[in-house]
Amino acid sequence: MLADTIVALGVNHKTAPVAIREKLAFSGDCKIPLQKLEKIPGCEEFCFLSTCNRVEVFFVAKQREESIKNVLDFLFTKSGLTSKESKEYSYIHQGTEAITHLFRVASSLDSMIVGEPQILGQLKDAYRDAAEFKSTGVIINRLMNKAFSVAKRIRSETNIGSSAVSISFAAVQLAKKIFGNLNGKRVMLVGAGEMAELAAEHLVTQGISRVVVANRTIERAMKLARRFKGTAVALDELVPQLEHVDIMISSTGSPDMILSRGQVKPIMRKRRNSPLFLIDIAVPRDLDPKLNGLDNVYLYDIDDLTHVVEINKAERDKEAMVAERIVKEETLKFQQWLENMEISPTIVAIRKKAEEVREKELAKTLSSLNGLSTKDKKSIEMLATSLVNKLLHNPIVFLKAECAPEDKEQKLDLTRKLFGLDSGQSAEDRMSSE
Amino acid sequence: MALFFSIIFFGYVLASSNYVIFFYNQNKQFRTVARSILLATGVLHLVYLISRYIMAGHTPLTSNHEAVSFFALAMTWGYLSFRWRYQVKNFGTFVSPLISLLMLVALLSSNQINELPPALQSNWLPVHASIALIANSFLALAFCGGIMYLLQEKEIKKKRFGMFYSRLPSLEALDSLNHHCLAIGFPLMTLGIITGSVWAKQAWGSYWQWDPKETWSLITWFIYAALLHQRLTVGWRGKRAAIMAIIGFSAALFTLWGVSYFLGGIHSYVG
């Protein structure tokens, strides 16, 4: 089965802590991982995705076991982990599961903040890089495009996106209730994450004058700082920097608290008690909950913010359920397409289509011609039948001919497109011909 | 005169109820009505003060009725002057009920026009008493701001957003309101104590006699002095400043009433 050849393999925020994810270290040129993947035998099509919360490879391979092992080795080569450990931190989805997984990633159901909008863009970038590298083929192309349309469908049919946006909106509202005017205020981003960046973006549009980015890796801090025209600092400078900022958004993947009450108390004296708004969107939390007990310090974690926007959990779960149902539905559709991507169903489909055309056209012609004898009618019918058969002969021979396995899908894809066999395809054809 | 005063009292009550209704349903029409009534009542109240001055033949600041009425008037105009200078969302909802409450006290006190006792026959009477009461009115505004700050800060800290979060202004705005009020109220209060002291020297022969009213005004003065000092040196602000403004105002009220009722002393004719 073709579906079984699809694999999604990687690590994300659920399976591996940031310390592990960072060890995988795929920053910089996106071509390098693609080049390495190309060398893995049996990896026919592939796409490589790396964000702050996930590193994963989607690929198509006939010899799955072999390829999975090699891709795992490729992912963990720099980490220094044993293969047993690397298996523990990663997930391997195959076949239908892999399709569902990709659809869930694209539509942000697998994100730390469900519904955050950036992952789709990141996935599109990853796919574009892979396509430019020519590492994608019929299956990945179709799979990725389908993933994008699933994400779009979920976004329009559910309210899944609103919670992430409204959470960062709530943060801005709160900041305004604390500081009044945000002009001239300073914000510090600690760690990086889709949600933190979204909140920072909202704040900047509200007049925040300076952005400071602190990160474990100064490179990433600098990259993010450039985006907000801010400055980058090392994570060790966090506490002294607190003296100068008004809002801090923390979203590191650290398993421990990075800031305690004892560290902030003396800072408040230095700040002459000017209010400090701390936003902790990390899971697990970065900031000591006791910080909220300090005068003029206001600490909100992700649950608090969610509470603020009054999106109750039941509501969100309902939206997520609708989204999951869409994912399931689309996965089935995709599976259907994959199943059709075999020789015999394709031949059957071509025959069926030709037969339908023949019958329809015959009926039309015979009804408009009067005074024909039964013999004449028969001749016309035979003409139609032999036309269809003659015309279909060569394409069917072409389909049946032996060829290399990687060419087979292309051949099938081309044929199915030529004959407009996939409902989506034919709909597009109809649209473009109109 | 009593009827006139009742009408003014009724005006304040009407203005505050409109402010409270506006606070509740956020229908701007009520606020517009409240503002117009408050302004009109403020003008009427001013007319009342002047007519009483003419009728009494001396500054009408010698009885509890007169003092508290003037206090309320000063608060009204202090508030209106703030509105003209800068806006604090829904401030009126907190200020106008306090004005009404003061007016109620004035209404219930005897509004008889007293003969001026010899000790009060001085040009210092209008100066000292009005300055002290205007100071009080700004301290009262700071008190209202302090209450608003505590309500707002409580909702933000506890993360339970009820009635106040959306309706009250930002903490920053409330804190600077506190600062503005004290920046006006405290110097006036200081001036009130100094003029009183000078007057005391003339009337009783000594600047300071440690009579209960003097002692309590000094205590009040120290509370506000401490708050301002801390604000300027180590940046005391927010919740602490709000609490201090509330404590300070309580002390100021005690100086105004409590001393006369509980402690007596030579100042007690204003009671």
Boltz contact constraints between the chains, C-beta under 6 A:
constraints:
  - contact:
      token1: [A, 177]
      token2: [B, 170]
      max_distance: 6.0
  - contact:
      token1: [A, 178]
      token2: [B, 171]
      max_distance: 6.0
  - contact:
      token1: [A, 179]
      token2: [B, 172]
      max_distance: 6.0
  - contact:
      token1: [A, 180]
      token2: [B, 170]
      max_distance: 6.0
  - contact:
      token1: [A, 180]
      token2: [B, 172]
      max_distance: 6.0
  - contact:
      token1: [A, 180]
      token2: [B, 173]
      max_distance: 6.0
  - contact:
      token1: [A, 272]
      token2: [B, 235]
      max_distance: 6.0
  - contact:
      token1: [A, 273]
      token2: [B, 235]
      max_distance: 6.0
  - contact:
      token1: [A, 273]
      token2: [B, 237]
      max_distance: 6.0
  - contact:
      token1: [A, 295]
      token2: [B, 239]
      max_distance: 6.0
  - contact:
      token1: [A, 296]
      token2: [B, 238]
      max_distance: 6.0
  - contact:
      token1: [A, 298]
      token2: [B, 156]
      max_distance: 6.0
  - contact:
      token1: [A, 304]
      token2: [B, 159]
      max_distance: 6.0
